[in-house]
Amino acid sequence: MTTPRPADEAPICSARGCRNPAAWALRWNNPRLHDPDRRKTWLACPEHRESLGAFLDARGFLREVAAVAGSPTLEG
């Protein structure tokens, strides 16, 4: 089980072992399990955005990619 982060702490990448700040939200669903309107989200740093997106896209799960609001990686 993970401990919730404080609200002021930047979200981190969902890639295994990565602790970098997330810059992208990869929104997806598995059509065999989820209603068409439901979206699950993986967060990605710039380094893992392509590999996580490719993993989801190869399975037909990726629905959209959006910048994470307030991401320190995208601002400045």
C-alpha positions, 0 to 999 in steps of 0.5 A, spaced: 500 500 500 502 507 498 502 513 502 498 518 500 502 524 498 501 531 500 497 536 496 503 540 494 507 535 492 508 534 485 505 528 482 510 522 480 511 518 473 507 511 473 513 508 470 516 502 475 522 505 479 521 512 476 521 518 481 521 524 476 515 529 476 510 527 471 508 532 466 503 528 462 497 524 463 495 518 459 488 517 459 486 510 458 481 504 458 480 497 457 474 496 453 473 489 455 473 491 463 471 498 463 465 502 460 466 507 454 466 513 458 471 511 464 478 513 464 484 511 468 490 515 468 497 513 468 502 519 469 509 520 465 515 524 466 518 526 459 523 520 459 517 515 459 511 518 456 513 515 449 514 508 452 508 508 457 504 511 451 506 505 446 505 500 451 497 502 452 497 504 444 499 497 442 493 494 446 488 499 444 487 502 451 490 509 450 484 514 449 488 521 450 494 524 452 494 531 456 499 535 460 499 535 467 496 541 470 501 545 474 507 540 472 514 543 474 516 540 468 512 543 463 512 550 466 518 555 465 
